[in-house]
């Protein structure tokens, strides 16, 4: 991952780089972007390029591994390994991935809607309480 953006406002490019290259240095190929400031974090990823690099033996960092898992690249690699071993065919693997992808997108939409509702509640709180009258003077 290459860090871009200003101070306290990170934005990352997901890149394929040699392990000896510095963090923001020379890279081989850019395969996506990651913005952790949005809720939920926005991730743009070329799934096919990432899968190709994983098949070639690229080892993702811990953070990139989580992103690839979140986007389903590692699951797709797992399914394609099953195809290679002859456990099931290509069509079945893609059907399983499509089912997983639809469920995942539904969960993301639900999470995004809940966040939007919470943000609305924080901005415009509804107050059903009436102010209590003060007792000015003495005891009653």
N, C-alpha and C positions, 0 to 999 in steps of 0.2 A: 504494500500500500504506500502510495506517495501522498504526503500531506500537502495540501494547498489551503488557501483561505488565509484570513488574517488572524491576528492574536485573539484567542478565546472564541474563534469562529471556524472550527476545522471543517475541511472538505477533503475527501480522499479520492484518488484515482486508484482503482484496483489494477495492478500491472503484473506482468510476468517479467521477472528480473533474475539475474544471476545472484546467488546467495552472497557473493563477495561484494556486490555493488552496494553503495550507501543507500540509505532510506529514500532520499529524494534524488538519487543519481540516475545513471543510465539504466534504461529498461529495454526489454525486447519487444513487448506488445502490451497495449492498453486493452483490458477486457471489460472495464466497467467503472462506475463511480459509486461513492457511498457518502451520504450526507447524514451524519448522526444528529443534527440539530432539529430535524423535522420529527413530528410524532405521527405515526411510527416512522422510524428512520427510512429515508428513501434510498433504494438500491437499484441501480440500473446495471444489468449484467448481461453480457453476451454468453448465453448458456452453452452454445455449441463450441465456442472458442475455449471456454473454461474446461469443458469436458475433453476436448482434444488435448489440452495441455496436461490434464490429469492422466490421460491415457499414455502420454509420452513420458510420464514419471515425475512431473513437477510436484513439489511438496509445498502446500500452502502453509502460511503462518497460522497461528491459532485463531486470530481474528478473521482472517480470510476463510479459514475452514468453517467457522460458524456462519459466515455470510453465505458460503457455498451450500452449506447444509440448509440454511433458511430458504434459499432460492430453489432447492431441490436438485442441485447438480450432483451432490454426493449420492442421493437416492437413485438418480438416473444412472449413475456409474454402477451402483450396486445391482440395479435391474439388468443393465447390459452385461454385467459379469455373469448373471444367471443365464442370459441368452447364450453367452459364449460357452458355458458349461453344459448347455443343452437341457436346462431345467424347464424352460418354456420358450416360446417363440417371440420374435420381435413385436408382433402385433399385441400379444398379451402384455408384454413389458410396457409398451406405450399406453395401453388402456389403463394399466395400474398407475402409471405416472399421471395420466390425465385425471383420474379419479382423485388422486392425492392433491394435484394442483388445484382442482375445483374446491376441495375442502379447505385447502390452505388459503385461497383467495377469499372464501367466505369468512374465515376466521379473521383475516386482516381487515375486511370491510367492517365486521362487527366491532373489532377493537378500535378502528378509526372513528366509527360512529359514537361509541361510548366516550372516547376522548373529546369529541366535538361537543357532546351533551354536557360533559363535566366542565368544559371551558365556558359554555354558555351559562351554566349555573354559577360559576365563580364570578363571571362578569356582571350578571344581572340577578343578584340573589332576591328571592321573593320573601318578603317579610310579612308574616301574618300577625305579628305581635303588635299590640297597640301600646303606645307609651303610657306608663303608669303616672297618674296625677301625683304631684308632690304635696306633701303636707306642709304648708307654710304656717307658721304660728306655733302652736303648742300641741300638747297631746289632746286627743279627743275623748 
